[in-house]
């Protein structure tokens, strides 16, 4: 079993070593720099040679979305786009209240 924390880039890199794909589950701690923590994971994945990141984003993660957590997902998707790693954003709308 591999364990790591988004707050520990060295442990993340070690955990990602040898992985072709990594699922990056978005954080939700309102007191944390969640986008920064996601950035730690993205950088560690790149350093470990991960070929694809799959990220649990949100529906309508686009500039201008008034839902405050959108900013986290927009920032994370920008980091993914700049990472040089192939990536997929899962924009699940199942959690949106109607």
CORNORJO-V545058 format. One record per residue. N is the residue number from 1. RES is the residue in one small letter. NEAR is the number of other C-alpha atoms within 10 Angstrom. Layout:
N/RES/NEAR  N/RES/NEAR
This chain:
1/x/3  2/x/8  3/x/9  4/x/15  5/x/13  6/x/19  7/x/14  8/x/13  9/x/19  10/x/16  11/x/16  12/x/23  13/x/22  14/x/16  15/x/18  16/x/23  17/x/14  18/x/12  19/x/13  20/x/13  21/x/16  22/x/17  23/x/12  24/x/17  25/x/12  26/x/17  27/x/17  28/x/12  29/x/8  30/x/8  31/x/6  32/x/10  33/x/13  34/x/21  35/x/20  36/x/16  37/x/19  38/x/25  39/x/20  40/x/19  41/x/26  42/x/27  43/x/18  44/x/23  45/x/28  46/x/17  47/x/15  48/x/18  49/x/16  50/x/20  51/x/16  52/x/19  53/x/22  54/x/16  55/x/21  56/x/17  57/x/24  58/x/21  59/x/16  60/x/15  61/x/20  62/x/14  63/x/10  64/x/9  65/x/12  66/x/9  67/x/9  68/x/8  69/x/15  70/x/19  71/x/17  72/x/21  73/x/26  74/x/19  75/x/19  76/x/24  77/x/22  78/x/11  79/x/17  80/x/23  81/x/13  82/x/10  83/x/16  84/x/12  85/x/17  86/x/13  87/x/18  88/x/16  89/x/18  90/x/13  91/x/14  92/x/12  93/x/11  94/x/9  95/x/8  96/x/8  97/x/5  98/x/4
